[in-house]
Amino acid sequence: MVVKKKKVSVYEIVVERILNKLESGVIPWKKTWTGTTELPKNFVSKKEYRGINLWLLDTFYACPYFVSYKQCNDLGGSIKAGEKGQIVVFWLIKDGDKDEKKKFILRYYRVFNLEQTTLPIPVSTEPEEKLFDAIQRAEEIIKGYKTCPPVVFGGDRACYSLNLDKIKMPTKDSFSGNNEFYGTFFHELIHSTGHKDRLNREEINGFSFKGDTDYSKEELTAEMGAGFLCQHAGIDNTLDNSASYIASWLKHLQNDKKMIFSAASKAQKAVDYILDKNATPEPETTEE
């Protein structure tokens, strides 16, 4: 008798990857690498990876470009012996019947950095590292947030008050470094985008106490969004998470396989809102 293996869903594959990182103390949406200041992107389409794909990719390479196996072959290259790909996810869009809406089916495929292939690596057009000012970029992001609520500096607490629509931040010199300051500030900025007059995010408008599902979702969204903003600024997000937060995320991720995708999508929308990217992108589709 042949026993069929249970088919593993894309949600389960991604969540298992995330859980393994969280359980080992790694927050996967934080920039923990050095090298290029460019975000990872597909070499053929030149599109930057967004949302959950932005941090599913472990960027160990100086080159920001990735290709699928098929794209590599089509370009006349090959994958170097022993190299392993990484997964990115996309939505397969199918038209529904007359009375049904379009269906979005989650799929994945593997990509390889150009350094893992025999393809020539293009010369970077990015400024040299010595000309790069991460702090200036971070300040430009903050100043560019057109509907940013008032920010009050002082005290020993960082928080966003929904009722007052204000951000409370300790002074910059009270942090151990600039990266910690901006990581914390970005976290609170993401929270503020959930206000009803901005993105009207149900998690922040509906949660009642620490540890409930909405609270965990909102904190996860804010942490991921802060990580995305740090990547845009080109700084290392070293904001520490309390053990209770991580434990809460683990519990809800295990109970709700789609939670991480929802949080990543909302974090990306919050980042786009702060960066004033008004165009609403279509769901990411396959580049193979």
Wavefront OBJ file of the C-alpha trace (Angstrom):
o trace
v 0.000 0.000 0.000
v 1.372 3.351 -1.072
v 0.881 6.088 1.496
v 0.493 9.475 -0.099
v 2.376 12.293 1.537
v 0.260 15.159 2.741
v 0.582 18.092 0.352
v 2.186 21.035 2.094
v 0.672 24.437 1.307
v 2.715 27.504 0.422
v 1.472 29.110 3.639
v 2.917 26.240 5.670
v 6.259 26.383 3.848
v 6.691 30.100 4.472
v 5.428 30.022 8.053
v 7.764 27.131 8.912
v 10.678 29.168 7.564
v 9.647 32.164 9.646
v 9.025 30.132 12.793
v 12.476 28.556 12.549
v 14.043 32.009 12.420
v 11.945 33.406 15.250
v 12.624 30.413 17.466
v 16.367 30.858 16.909
v 16.113 34.504 17.936
v 16.336 35.976 14.424
v 13.773 38.549 13.290
v 13.715 37.873 9.534
v 12.377 41.258 8.404
v 15.339 43.117 9.848
v 18.323 44.083 7.763
v 21.162 42.016 9.185
v 23.474 41.998 6.189
v 26.105 44.338 4.835
v 26.981 45.217 1.266
v 24.664 46.750 -1.300
v 22.250 49.503 -0.282
v 19.890 48.447 -3.065
v 16.821 46.370 -2.269
v 16.717 42.870 -3.817
v 15.106 42.837 -7.242
v 14.460 40.573 -10.188
v 17.176 40.922 -12.810
v 14.862 40.568 -15.818
v 11.936 42.772 -14.750
v 14.100 45.088 -12.561
v 11.195 45.126 -10.093
v 12.074 45.283 -6.409
v 10.707 42.458 -4.288
v 7.993 43.714 -1.985
v 6.158 42.740 1.149
v 6.859 39.253 2.396
v 9.374 38.571 -0.397
v 11.521 41.488 0.719
v 12.635 39.546 3.770
v 12.041 35.958 2.688
v 15.211 36.463 0.686
v 18.391 36.111 2.715
v 20.590 38.659 0.984
v 24.095 37.338 1.592
v 25.333 38.878 -1.621
v 26.698 42.226 -2.768
v 24.649 41.914 -5.965
v 20.952 42.800 -5.517
v 19.707 40.860 -8.563
v 17.942 37.492 -8.579
v 16.730 35.217 -11.383
v 14.643 32.079 -11.566
v 16.141 28.874 -13.001
v 14.248 29.428 -16.266
v 15.281 33.071 -16.522
v 18.902 32.094 -16.012
v 18.725 29.507 -18.807
v 16.892 31.913 -21.121
v 19.705 34.429 -20.634
v 22.274 31.820 -21.616
v 23.583 31.133 -18.140
v 23.513 28.269 -15.691
v 23.376 27.770 -11.936
v 26.758 27.033 -10.384
v 27.195 23.530 -8.978
v 26.015 23.116 -5.414
v 24.108 26.415 -5.237
v 20.669 26.389 -3.642
v 17.791 28.699 -4.465
v 15.509 30.645 -2.154
v 11.749 30.839 -2.375
v 9.680 33.865 -3.314
v 5.908 33.819 -3.405
v 3.468 35.210 -5.940
v -0.251 35.281 -6.574
v -1.660 33.317 -9.479
v -4.690 35.277 -10.629
v -7.609 33.354 -12.120
v -10.791 34.851 -13.479
v -13.879 33.688 -11.647
v -17.242 32.774 -13.114
v -19.828 35.435 -13.888
v -20.993 35.585 -10.295
v -17.555 35.162 -8.738
v -14.673 37.521 -8.148
v -11.135 36.884 -9.348
v -9.336 34.160 -7.441
v -5.880 34.739 -5.979
v -3.937 31.514 -5.457
v -0.641 31.636 -3.575
v 2.290 29.938 -5.293
v 6.066 29.990 -4.991
v 9.198 29.357 -7.019
v 12.935 29.517 -6.392
v 15.342 32.259 -7.336
v 19.124 32.531 -7.377
v 21.348 35.541 -6.888
v 23.424 36.408 -9.962
v 26.520 35.530 -7.937
v 25.203 31.952 -7.838
v 25.089 31.819 -11.642
v 27.494 32.065 -14.572
v 25.763 35.234 -15.781
v 27.856 38.421 -15.835
v 27.178 40.753 -12.899
v 26.385 44.324 -13.983
v 28.393 47.193 -12.566
v 26.456 48.861 -9.745
v 25.165 52.378 -10.355
v 24.794 53.007 -6.619
v 26.967 55.722 -4.994
v 30.093 54.545 -3.224
v 29.590 53.623 0.410
v 31.552 56.669 1.603
v 28.950 58.940 -0.010
v 26.057 57.127 1.584
v 24.373 58.880 4.516
v 21.827 56.561 6.130
v 20.856 59.106 8.780
v 20.014 61.703 6.150
v 17.830 59.189 4.320
v 16.048 58.293 7.543
v 15.353 61.958 8.234
v 14.047 62.425 4.695
v 11.624 59.523 5.211
v 10.303 61.095 8.415
v 9.987 64.568 6.869
v 8.286 63.085 3.808
v 5.456 61.585 5.888
v 2.911 64.245 4.936
v 0.212 63.391 7.471
v 2.545 62.481 10.329
v 0.905 63.153 13.694
v 2.610 65.479 16.218
v 5.708 63.993 17.856
v 6.541 64.767 21.480
v 10.162 64.119 22.507
v 11.174 63.385 26.077
v 10.612 60.852 28.826
v 11.466 57.172 28.742
v 8.612 55.721 26.700
v 8.119 55.255 22.955
v 4.491 54.843 21.925
v 1.714 55.970 19.620
v -1.532 57.202 21.189
v -4.512 56.428 18.985
v -6.865 58.594 21.027
v -4.587 61.645 20.925
v -3.121 60.811 17.536
v 0.346 61.661 18.826
v 3.703 59.903 18.929
v 5.768 59.900 22.094
v 9.522 59.382 21.676
v 12.516 59.579 24.028
v 15.181 62.003 22.844
v 17.735 60.690 20.353
v 20.620 60.946 22.816
v 18.847 58.576 25.206
v 19.256 55.693 22.725
v 22.392 53.589 22.480
v 22.787 54.572 18.829
v 21.143 56.182 15.810
v 19.986 52.840 14.415
v 18.061 52.059 17.599
v 16.469 55.505 17.545
v 15.257 55.268 13.951
v 14.155 51.654 14.312
v 11.966 52.664 17.262
v 10.717 55.829 15.558
v 9.773 53.922 12.404
v 7.890 51.368 14.502
v 5.704 54.125 15.978
v 5.256 55.789 12.571
v 3.862 52.532 11.182
v 1.413 52.342 14.100
v 0.224 55.865 13.308
v -0.708 54.933 9.729
v -3.465 52.736 11.151
v -5.475 55.745 12.367
v -8.989 55.972 10.913
v -8.085 59.144 8.991
v -5.155 57.399 7.317
v -5.266 53.684 6.450
v -7.936 52.833 9.040
v -6.279 49.549 10.010
v -8.718 47.438 11.995
v -6.061 45.852 14.214
v -4.996 49.107 15.858
v -8.535 50.462 16.073
v -9.881 47.266 17.586
v -7.360 45.754 19.980
v -8.117 45.884 23.676
v -5.209 44.356 25.566
v -1.691 43.057 25.110
v -1.643 39.472 23.936
v -4.940 39.470 22.071
v -4.959 38.610 18.376
v -5.441 42.148 17.080
v -2.646 43.462 19.293
v -0.254 40.767 18.068
v -1.154 41.434 14.436
v -0.665 45.176 14.840
v 2.682 44.731 16.582
v 3.812 42.319 13.884
v 2.751 44.789 11.183
v 4.578 47.656 12.926
v 7.766 45.617 13.377
v 7.795 44.461 9.772
v 7.027 47.971 8.520
v 9.852 49.401 10.628
v 12.182 46.832 9.117
v 11.074 47.813 5.602
v 11.649 51.530 6.340
v 15.093 50.762 7.741
v 15.896 48.943 4.519
v 14.746 51.956 2.493
v 16.962 54.166 4.648
v 19.849 51.718 4.330
v 20.369 51.262 8.055
v 20.521 48.201 10.256
v 17.342 47.818 12.285
v 18.588 46.645 15.666
v 15.387 47.300 17.566
v 15.063 44.588 20.216
v 11.828 42.689 20.710
v 10.645 41.505 24.084
v 10.382 37.764 24.624
v 6.654 38.136 25.259
v 6.109 39.719 21.833
v 8.003 36.943 20.066
v 6.154 34.282 22.059
v 2.847 35.884 21.081
v 3.826 35.977 17.407
v 4.872 32.346 17.496
v 1.574 31.284 19.023
v -0.567 33.165 16.522
v 1.583 32.199 13.541
v 1.137 28.556 14.445
v -2.615 29.021 14.812
v -3.132 31.176 11.745
v -0.962 30.343 8.737
v -2.230 33.359 6.771
v -1.491 35.903 9.504
v 2.071 36.601 8.374
v 0.949 37.321 4.803
v -1.735 39.719 6.007
v 0.732 41.519 8.292
v 3.334 41.778 5.511
v 0.764 43.218 3.109
v -0.414 45.796 5.644
v 3.158 46.695 6.555
v 3.933 47.301 2.879
v 0.829 49.509 2.524
v 1.890 51.501 5.594
v 5.389 51.969 4.167
v 3.974 53.051 0.798
v 1.721 55.522 2.619
v 4.629 57.055 4.538
v 6.780 57.194 1.400
v 3.825 58.710 -0.479
v 3.641 55.997 -3.094
v 0.070 56.629 -4.172
v -0.177 54.006 -6.877
v -1.724 50.759 -5.655
v 0.342 47.902 -7.127
v -1.195 44.748 -8.435
v -0.469 41.567 -6.443
v 2.963 40.205 -7.314
v 2.720 37.628 -10.077
v 5.232 35.085 -11.293
v 8.330 36.246 -13.165
v 9.200 32.809 -14.446
l 1 2 3 4 5 6 7 8 9 10 11 12 13 14 15 16 17 18 19 20 21 22 23 24 25 26 27 28 29 30 31 32 33 34 35 36 37 38 39 40 41 42 43 44 45 46 47 48 49 50 51 52 53 54 55 56 57 58 59 60 61 62 63 64 65 66 67 68 69 70 71 72 73 74 75 76 77 78 79 80 81 82 83 84 85 86 87 88 89 90 91 92 93 94 95 96 97 98 99 100 101 102 103 104 105 106 107 108 109 110 111 112 113 114 115 116 117 118 119 120 121 122 123 124 125 126 127 128 129 130 131 132 133 134 135 136 137 138 139 140 141 142 143 144 145 146 147 148 149 150 151 152 153 154 155 156 157 158 159 160 161 162 163 164 165 166 167 168 169 170 171 172 173 174 175 176 177 178 179 180 181 182 183 184 185 186 187 188 189 190 191 192 193 194 195 196 197 198 199 200 201 202 203 204 205 206 207 208 209 210 211 212 213 214 215 216 217 218 219 220 221 222 223 224 225 226 227 228 229 230 231 232 233 234 235 236 237 238 239 240 241 242 243 244 245 246 247 248 249 250 251 252 253 254 255 256 257 258 259 260 261 262 263 264 265 266 267 268 269 270 271 272 273 274 275 276 277 278 279 280 281 282 283 284 285 286 287 288
